[in-house]
């Protein structure tokens, strides 16, 4: 054997929980196993180990798999040389995370040339190679997918959008997040707001479409709730007004005989959210002073607990005879 002969990597006493030989290791892990830097360098000759990222090694010849790249990114981003499944101090986010969440509008992992990793803001870590480091003031609780800690959909969408300039791509991601049932529009918009992305025109346009679609889906669920749980048919999407007096506001459903109104809260968390909430509260209090019971429903409640929301509405309708008669109001179509 001469100095050009590749060194065959020796098996390491590193193993996964399934008993398989560990494919990846950090420099700290190798050092802990008694393998000095000089030996690591010798193993990294052609045909041997490969350094995928600073301090992260693939202990096999051949190209890394998509799983190798994901786990290597996490090994690089972690505070210590722990394995990817041993702690939430780093997680995959952005387009790679959305692909793991089974988004159809994102490219396969094999074609993505960058992997975003979310870490706490206090970490002193630089982006390198094909890894982009994303910092968060408060890290969300990760979701484990195929053994990989992954950011929740709303956060992953915001991190993906931060690196996109194509309006159509942004619109597709936001639409799939809602239409695919991954999260509610307000949750996505909240993350976009936290990431300070709502000042970008192409993001604002996509958000407007998202909110319109989200409201449409919520209205469909409200129709479905009334039908499936055999509630009395209300007047849909009406404005309420005092006779010859001021406009009281619009409601999504109204039962005039029982003076019960349902209002969907599809507000988006924006900079003027406090003002919108104050206006909503003022309207609700005004209606209740007139003897009108206002049932407040959120899209999430309708999606996750429709039967419970139907029971709330039914209870309000049944309690109508026990209340003082409501003031007479004029009902107009919106």
N, C-alpha and C positions, 0 to 999 in steps of 0.2 A: 504494500500500500504506500502511495506517495502523498505529498501534501495537497495534490489536486483531487484525491479521492474523497467523495462526499462521506460525511460521517453519518451513519445510520442513527437516528434518534433512539436513545434508550427509553424504555417505558419508565414513566415517573410514578411515584407512589401517590399520585393525585387521581382521585376517582370521583365520579358523580354519584348521586344517591342510587342510581340504577346499577352501579358497579362497572360502568364502562370507563375506559381510560379517558381522562380529561383531554379534550382537544385544545383548550386554551389555557394559558397561565399568564399571570403578571410577573414582573421582575421580582416583586416582593415574595410571591409564592415560590418561585424558583429558588430564591435565596434561602427561604425557610426550609426548603428540601435539601439544602446543602450543595446546590449547584452554583458555582461562582460565575461571575460575569464572563470570564475568559472562556469557560466551557459553553456558556450560552452562545457566545459569539461563534465558537467553533461549530456548534449545532446549526447555526444559521447560514452555513455555506450552501451553495446551490444544491438542491435536492433534499434539503433538510428542513429545519424549522424556518418560520418566517415571522419577521417583526411586522405586524399589521399596523400598530400604532405605537407611539412612545411608551415603552414599558409593558407592552402587550404582545404576546407571542402565540402563533399558531403552531402547535407541536406536531404538525403533519405536513407532508409535501402536498402539492397541488393547490388549486385555487380555493379560497375560503367560501363556504356556503353562505347563504343569506343569514342563517342562524348564527354562524360564526361571526359575521360582521356586527350583528345586533349585540351579541354577548361581548364582543371585543370593545364596542363603543361603551358598554356599561362598565366593563373592567377598567377602561381608561378613566371613566368619570367618577369612579367610586373613591371614597376617602382612603380605604385600605385595599388590600388585595383580596377581598372577599369575592365569592362567586356571585354572579348576577342575581341569583334568587335569595340572597342573604341580606335583605334590607332595602328600604325604599328611598335611600338618599340619592338615587339617580333613576331615571325612567326614560323610556323611549317616548318621543312626542313627534309632532309634525306629521308629514306625509307617511313616514314609515309606521307610525302608530295607527294612523287611519287605515292603512292597508291591513294591519293586524286586526283592526276592528271590522274587517271585511267590507270596507268601502269599495264600491265598484268604480268610482270616479277617480281613484288614485292608481298610479302605475304599480306593477308588481315590484316586490323588493329587489329582484334581480336586476331591474333597470334603473333603480334609484341610485344616483351617484353621491347622495348625501344622507346622513342619518342624524337627526336632531336628538339631543339628549337634554332632558330637563334636570337641573340641579338647583339647590338652594342658592339664594342671591349671595350669601356669604362665602361661597366657594371660590377659591382662587384657582381658576382652571381656564385654559385657553382652548379655543377651537383649533383643531389640527387635522390635516388630511381630509378625509371624508366625514369627519365628525364635527357638527356645529353644536356648541354649547349654548343652551338657552337657560337663563336664570329666572327664578320666580321668587317674589317676596315671601309667598307662602306656598309650599309645594302641596299639590292635591294628593289625595290617597290614590295610589296607583291601582290599576286593574291588571290582574295576572292573566295573560293570554299566551298559550303554548309555553308556559314557564318563564315568560318575559314580563317584567313590570312595565306597564304601559300607561301613559297619561289618559285620563278620561276624555271622551270624545270632544266635549266643548273646548277643553284646554288644548287638545291636539289640533283642533281646527284653527284656533287662534294662532298657534305657533306656525302652522302650515301657511296660513294667509299672510303672516308677517313677511314671508319670503317670496310672495307671488305678486306679479304685476298684471297678469291677464285677468280681465274682469269676468270672462266666461268661466274660467277655471274656478275662480273664487265663488261665483254663483252656484256652480255645480256642487262644490263641497258643502256650502251652507244648506243648499236644498236637500242634499242626501242626508245631512245630519238630522234634519227635521222629518222629511218624508220617510226616511228609513226607520223612524221611531227611536233613534239613538238619544235624543234629548229635545227639550222644548226650545222654541226660538229665543225666549228671554234669557235662557242660560247661555246660549251661544253669544248673544249680543253682549251680555255681561262680561264674558271673557274677552271679546273684541274691545270692549271699552277699557278693561283693565290693561290690555296690551297697547292702548292708545292708537288703535287702528281706525277709529271712526272718523278721523279727519281725512282719510284717503278717499277720493271721489269714487273709485271703482269698488271700494268696500261698502261705502254708504249706499250705492245703488243696489248692490247685492243684498244688503240688510233690509232695504225697503221691500224688495221682492220676497225675502224670507219672512218678514213680518206679515205681509199680505197672505202668503201661503199658510203660515202658521195660524192666522185667525180663521181662514177658510176651513182648515182641518178641525179646529176647535168647534166651529159652528156645526160642522157635520156630525161631530160627536155629540153635541147638544141635541140635535135633531134625533140622532140614534137613541139617546137616553130616553127622550120623551116617548118614542115609538116602542122601544123594547120593554120598558117598564110600565107601559099603559098609563102614562100620565095624561090628564086632560090636555087637549090641544090649546096652546097659548096663541097670542098674537105675536108674530115674529118680527123682530127688528123694528121697533116703534119708538117714536118720540113722545114724551109726556109733557103736558102743558096745563097750567091752570087756566080756567075759562077767562079769557080777556086779560090774562096775566102773563107772568114770565115763563120762559122755557125751562123745564125741569131737567132735561137731559134725555138721552137715548138709553134704551135697555134692549137686551138681546131677546128676551121673551117676557110676556106680560099676561097674567091672568086677571082680567078686570073684575070678574065677580068675586074673586078672593083677595084682590089688591096685593098680589105677589109678583115681584119682578126678579128676573135672573139677569145678572150681568157677568160677562166673561172678562176676566182680568188678563188681557193680552198686552199689557204695557211692556215696553222695552226699557231696560235700565240705561238711560242716557244721562247726560249732564243735567237736564231739567226734570229728572225723575221726581225729585221732592215736590216740585211745583205741580206735576201731574197727579201725584198721589194726594196732595192737598185738595186739588180740584175734585178728584174722585170722592174723597172722604166727605167734602162739603155737599156734593150732590146726594150721596147716600143718606147723610144725616137729614137733609131737607126732605127727601122722600119719606123717611121713617117718621119725621114729625107730622107728615100728612097722613100717617097711618098705613103707608105702603111698606110691606115687608120686602127687603132687598136680600136676595140670596147671592152671595159672592162665590163664583166658581173659577178655578184656575185651570188652564189646559192640562196641567199635570194631574190634578184631581180627577178630571174627566177621563184621562187616559188610564190611570192606574187604579181608580176606585169608583167606576161609574155607578155601581150599585149603591154605594154609600151616598153619593151625591143625589141620586134619584130619591133615596129615602129622606134626605134633608129637604128636598123640594116638596115631596109628598106631605111631610110633616107640617111644613109651612102652609100648604093648601088646606089641610085638615083643621089647622088651628084658626083659620079665618073666622068662623062663627063666634069664637070666644073673644075676639078682639073688638075694640070700638070701631064703628064704621069709618072707613077711610074717606078723606075728602074727595070730592068729585074732580076728576082730571080728564082732560081731552087727550085722546090717543090718536096720533097721526103716524102714517107710514114714513119710514126713513128713506 
